[in-house]
Amino acid sequence: MIKKSKESFLHVQNPATGEYTEKIKIASKEDVENAVKKAREAQKSWAALSVKERSKYILKVRNYLLDHIDSIIETLHNETGKIQMEVLSHELLGPIDTMYQYAKKAPRLLSPQKFFLHLVPYKRSEIHYKPKGVVGIISPWNFPFTIPMGEIIMAVLAGNTVVLKPSEITPLSGLLIEKIFKRSGFPDAIVQTIVGDGKTGAALLDAPIDHIVFTGSVNTGKIIAVKAAEKMITATLELGGKDPMIVLPDADIQRTVRGALFGAFANSGQVCASVERVYVHSSIYEKFLDEVVFQTNQLRQGKDRVAGDFDIGPIISEKQIDTIKRHIADAKKKGARILTGGNLKKGTKGRFFEPTVIADANHSMECMMEETFGPTMPIMPYETIEEAILLANATAFGLTASVWSKDRKKAMKVASRIEAGTVIINDAIYTHAMAETPWGGVKNSGMGRVHSDMGLLEFTNPIHINKPAWINIDLWWYPYTMRSFNFFKNFIFLFSGNMVHRLKGLLGFASWNTITFGKKKDDEL
């Protein structure tokens, strides 16, 4: 929770203890404009470096992270209350690996792409990938380190500078990122952090940036998309999900349940790609429920002092608890059974919400249609695979999904019909941490991609350059003549995929060549 004081400060609270730990000044509109101005000036010299030189700087950041990993874990753990294992695996693994992988790959991916033109082989084209300029990033509170870091890595490798506006709930993580880049030896103003609330984010969008990256709610994302369109700048938007999990009749129940628990309860359910809807075939439905309840009751929840003490941490944003409670109450009212959980954990000072299993859910319930963003697992039976696919796609979201089966071919057939940016077979969530996999959604889950080769190129403007390969032939220049008209007509037929049309083009060229060699005038053709 954040308290705003008259002095325009943010007061940062540890959600696991309820204690206020830091007071941070909110950036003014002038502060934002100055940061963007500095970023604009720094970008010119940064873009002038080769990709290999920029990659060397990125590897210095990676080394700093590894050298200071324990203190970084402590900072993130204290601000978010996250389980230390999740800080390590969810927040740090992805960026550390991405830096290594793309420091190696970026020089090749960003080098000019050369190709010949099949219609005019005496011409050659190249695609040059130029940086967009100044990138604004507005990042969320659920993953305050790994989400912006993954985007920053790609942006700066591509030659951009970055102004980061972290969530007002987790500003320390954003300031930590700026400190890491500075202490790693990065040039000044390549990566800057501005702290504040929604007004600060609006000021960043109003400033003369060239690209905006936003992770957050659908409503805010749509506002940003409109603003970006008005400014004629590009936007990458990741706007959450309502991710389905389809359990086929032949699934290994014990392992599938373990996967469901990780998918639904990791980071206390505060994951855009959380398993938020589970569809289980009716033939194994009751066995699945029994196993889910048994395994859920084995989970340990609390603030760990030593890594491995607990499995589930607190709810980071106090406002999110209202949504979680509302969805559970609505489900109960409409006939669902709460098999375990359903309340804030008693006897703790922090915001620990019990992992909650909701049986007999259906699509009339808010917990099946709206993003909950908490440790709940609504489960619904289905009769046919066709029904399961229809249910999975019956949502305005499309970020990730998962299919569970012992038969991989059957699972692939189902996965290919799911409307989502990522579909995982026999696993959940984890691909966000994999450097090579693209991250983004369809429908209301947003547009654009981060991570992967596509995510790197998202931060570039492709510039096409065309030039002669060895000679200049200008067949389409003035003056237009009947001879040039006939040439192009035969040319079009010659490059058709139809053999009859190709033959017509060849015969036409034979006639055209006879006329040419006979040196007849154009008006005689």
N, C-alpha and C positions, 0 to 999 in steps of 0.2 A: 504494500500500500504506500502511496505517496501523499504527503501533506505539502500543500503549497503555502508558503509564508508570504507576507507582504514584501519582503526583501527579494522576491523572485528567486527563491531557492527551491530545490527539490530535496526532500528528506527521504533517504533510502532506508527501507525496512527489510530486515531478514525475515522471510516468510516462515522459516522453520522455528524461530525463537520469538518473533514479535518485536524484537529490539530494533530501534532506529540507529543506524551505524554511521551514516555520512550525510553531510549537507553540501549540495552542489549548486552553484549559481546557474540560473537559466540564461542561455545565450539570447541576446537581443537581436532584432532584425538587422541592425548594423553589424553585429558580430557575424551573423550568417553571411551577409553580403561581403564582408571583409575576407571571410574564409574562402568564399568562391572566387573572389578576386585574386587572392594569393594562389589558389589552385590553378587558375587560368594562367598566371604568369609562370608558375613552376612547370606546367604541362609542356610547354614548348621545348624546354631543355630535356625533360624526361622522355618525350617522344623522339627526340633526336638521337637518343642512345639506341644501340642495336638491341634486338630482342635477347641476344645472349648476355649482354651487359645487364639488362633488366632482370634476367633470370638469376644472375649472380646475387643481386640484391635480395631477391625472394629467398634464395637458399640461406642467406644470412639471417633472415627472419625465422626460418625453420630451425636453424641452429640455436637461435635465442630461445625459441619455445622449448626445445628439448633441454637446453641448459637450465631453464627456470621453470620446468614443468610443475614442480611441487608447489611453488608459490602461486603460479597461475591457477592451479586446481583450487588452492585455498581461497583465492579471491572470488572465483566463480561460485564455489561452494557456499561461501558466506553471503554472497549477494542473492543467489537464487534459492538456497536451501537444498539444491539438488544432491542426490546421492553421489558420493565421490566417484564410484564406478561409472555413473552416467556422465559426470563431468568429463572423465577421461575418454570414454568410448563415444559419447554423443557430441561433445563440444570440441575435443582436441584431435581425435584420430583423423577425421576428415580433412581439416585444414593442413595438418602436418604432412599427410600423404599427398594431398593435392599439390602442395608446393613442390615436393620432390618430383612428382610425375610430370607436372606441366612446366616446370623449369627445363625439363628435358624435351618435352613435346612442343612447346610454344614456338621455338625458332623455326621448326619445320612447318607448323600449321599456319604461321603468320608470314611465311615467305611467299613471294609472288607465285600464283598458280598460272602456269603457261599452257596454252593449247592452240592448235591450229583450227581453222574454220573449214569444214568439209566442202562447203559450196565454193569457197575461194581459197584454195590451199596456198596461194602465194601471199596470204595475210596471216598474221599471228596475233593472238590476244593474250593479255595478262590480267589477272585479278590481283590488285594490291589491297591489303587490309590495313586501313588507316584508323588510328584511334578516334573515338568520338570526341574526346576533349575532357570536359569536367563531368564526372559521374556523381550524382547524388544518390545516396543509399539511405532508406528509412527502414530500420530493422525492428523486429519484434522482441518481446520479452521471454518467449518460451525457449528459444535457443539464441541467447544474446551474443554469443561468441562465434559459433560455427557458421551461422547463416551469413552475417556480414563478412566474416573472414573469407569464406568461399567466394563471395562476389568480389571482394577487394582484390584477392589474388589474381583473378582473371582480368579485372579491369586494369590493374597496374601493369601486368604482363603485356597487355595489348597497347600500352602507352598512354593510358588515361591517368588523371589524378582523381582522387576521391574525397568527397565531403560526406562523412557518416553522421546521421542523426539516429542515435539509439533510442529505444523505448524509454520513456520517463520512469518506468518501473525498474529498469536495469541499466542505468547510465554508467555505472562503474565498469561494466564489461566493455562498453564503447570507449571509455577513456583508456582502459587497459590496452585496447587494440592500437590506439594512437601512440601510446607510450612504447609498445613493443616495436613498432615500425621505426620510431625515432631512435631508440636504444640499439636497434640493429644496424644503424648507420644509413638509413634511408635519407635522401635529400629532404630538405625542409618543404613542407606543404604538399607533399605527394599524397599523404593520407592524414586527414584532419577529422577531429570529432567535435561536433557541436551538441551541447546538452540542452534539452528542453522538452516541451510538451507538443500538443498538436499545432499550436501557433508557430512553433519553431520549425516543424516539418513543412507547414504551409509557406513559411518564409524561404525555406530551401527550394521548394518547388517554384516559387516566384522569382528566385535569383536566376541569373543567366547560365544555367547548367545545360548540358547537351544530352543527357540521358538520365532517367530516373529508375531506380530499382526499389520496389516496395513489396514487403511481405506483411500481410495483415488481413483485415476484414474485407468482405466483398464491397460493402457500401463505400468505404474509404478508397478502395482500389478503383472503383468506377469514377469517383470524383477526380482522382489522380489521372486516370486515363483521359478524361475530358480535358483537364488542364494541360496535359501533355500534348493532346491533339491541337488545342488552341495555340500552343507555343511552337507546334511543328517539331517536337522532339520525340525521340523514341522512349518506350517504357517497357520494363520487364516487371510483370505483376504475378505474385504467387499469393492466392487469396483463400487458402484453406481447402478443406475437403470434408467429405462424409463417407469415409472409405469403407467399402464392403469387403467382407471375407466370405467366400463360398466354400463350404465343406461338402465335398462329394461323398457318396455312400461308402466308398472304399478307403477313405482316409484313415490313417493311423491315429486313433482317437487320442491316445496319451500324448503323442508328440504334437498333434494339431492343437490340443488344448494349451500346451506349453507355449506354442507360437501365438495363440490367441491372447494369452495373458501378457506376453511381451508386447504384442501389437496394441493392445487396449490400455495397458497400465504403465508402460515405459514413460518416464518423465511425468508420472502421475496423470497420464492421458493428455498431456498438454503438447500434442504433436499434430501438425497439420495432416500428417499421414497416419494418424492413429486408426486402429481398427475400431470403427464406430457403429458398424452393423454386421452381425454375424448371421449367415443363413446356413442352416444345418438340415441335411436331408432327414425326413421324418423317421426313417428306419433306424437312425442312430441318435435321434434327438435327445431322448431321455438319458442314454449313456453319456452323451456329450455334456449335458447339464450336470450330471452327478460328478463327472471328472472336473469340470470347471469349478464347481463349488469347493471340491476337495483341494484342488491346487491353489485356488484363490486364498483359502483359509491358511495356507502355509506361508503366504507372503508376509514379510516383516516391514512395518512402516514406522518411520521416525527419522530423527536427525542423527546421522552417523558421525561419531567421533573418529572412528577407525574405518577405513575402507572395508566393506564386507559386512558391516553391522546390520544394515537394513537394505531393503529392495525398493521401497517406494518412498518418495519424498513428499513435500508439501505442494499446495496450490500457490503458484507464484503471485498471481493477481487476485486480490480480494474480491473484485467484481465478478470474477469467473465463478465463484461459489454460488452466487444467485442463479446463474444459468444452470449449473449442475443440479441444484435443488429443484428448480422449476421443472426440468426434464424428468427427473425421477418422480415427482409428485404427479405430473401429467400422465406418465406411464402407469402408475398405480391406479389412478382414477379411471383409466381406460382399459383396465383388466390385466395388466402385467403383474407378474410376481417378482418381488425382490428377494432373491434367494440368499444373498449375503450382502453386507454393507449397507449403504444408503444414507450415511450420516457423517458429520464431522467426528473425527476420533476424539473421544473424551480423555481428559487428563493431560492434554498437551497445550502448550502456549502457542504453538504454531498453527498454520492452516493445513492440517492433515485431513484429507477427505478419504474415507474408507473405500477401497476398491469394491465396486458394486456390480453384481450380476443381475441383469434384468431378463427374466424368462417370459416367453409368450408375447414378445413384442410384435407390433404390426405397424403398417405405414400411416395409420391415423395418429400415431404418437410423435411428439416433438423430438424425442430421443432418436427417432429413425429418420427424420427429415432435416433437422437443424444441427449445425455443428455444436457438440457439447463441450469439447475441449476439457475433459476431465476424466477421472478413472472409472468410467462406466462401460459395461459391455451388454448392449441389448442383443438378445438372441431370438431368432424367428425360424420356425420350421418351414420347409418347402417340400413339394411332392415330386416335381420333375426338374431336370436341369434347365429346360427352357424357361420354366417359371423363375428359377433362381437368377438366370441372366436378366430377365425382365425386371425383377426386383432390384438387382444390383444397379441397373442403369436408370432406375426410376428416381433420379435425383438431379438437382441443379448443379451438383459438383462433379468433378472428375479429376482428382489428383492421383491417388493410387488405389490399388485393389489387390486382393490376393485370392488364389485358388489353391485348394488343398486336396491332394489325391495321390494314391500310390501309382496310378497310371499317368505317366507324364504326357503321353500323346493326347489322352482325353483332357487333361488339365490345359494343355496348349490350345486345344480347340475352344475350350470355354474362355480362356484368357484372351484369345484373339477377338472375342465379341464384346469384351468389357470396354466401356467408354471411360478411359482414364489415361493420364499421361504415363503412368507406370503400372504394370501388372506383374506381380511377383508370384511365382509358384512355390508353395511349401515354405514360405518365409514372409516376413512383413517388415516394413519401415526402413530396413537397413540401407537401401541403395542410396539414400541421401549422403551417406558418408563415403561412397565409392566415387573416386575422382572421375572415372570414365563414363559414368551413367548420367544422362541428362535428367534435369529435375524441373518439372513444371506440369501444368495441368491443362485440361480442356473445360469447356463450358464456364461456369462461374468460378472455377479454380484458377483462372487467370490466363495469361498469355506470355509467350517467350520462354526461354530456357536458361537455367544457370547450370554450372558444372559441365563437364564433358567438353568435347571439341566444339559442340554447338554453343555451349555456354561461353567459351572463350571468344568465339566469333561474334557473339551477341554484343560485345563491347567494341565492335569495329564497324567502320563504313567501308563496304567493298567498292573499290574504284577500278573501273574497267579501262584498260589502255589497249588500243589496237594500233598495229604498225605493219608495214610491209615486211615480208620475210626475206625476199631477195629482189623482187622487181615491183614496179608500179604498173598496174593495168587498171584503167578507169573506164570500164565498159558502160557504166550507168551515168556518166557525165553528159552534159550538153555537147553537141546538139542532138536531140532525139531524132531518129530516122526510122524509116520502115525496116531497114536492115537490122538495126538494134532491137526493134520491137520483135521481129521474127526470131532473133537470137535468144531473147529472154523467154519467148513462148516455147521454143524447143528445149531450152535449158530447164524450164519448170517440168516439162514432161519427162525429161531424162532423169531427173532425181525423184520421180514418183516411185512408190513401192510396188506399183502394178506393172507387170512385164509388158502388157499391151501398150501402156502409156510410155514406157521406156523405149519400146521399139518405134513408136510414133516420133519420139524425140530424136532418136538416132537417124531415122529417115529424113526428118526435117533438117537436121544438121548436114546430112549428105547433100540435100538440095541447096541449103544455105552456102555450103562450101563451094558447090559448083558455080553458084551465082557469084560468090566472092572471087573465085579464081578466074571466072570469065569477065570480071571487072565490069559487070553491069551497073548502071547507075541506080540510085535508090528509087527514082521515080519509075523505073522499069520493073520493079519487083511487084 
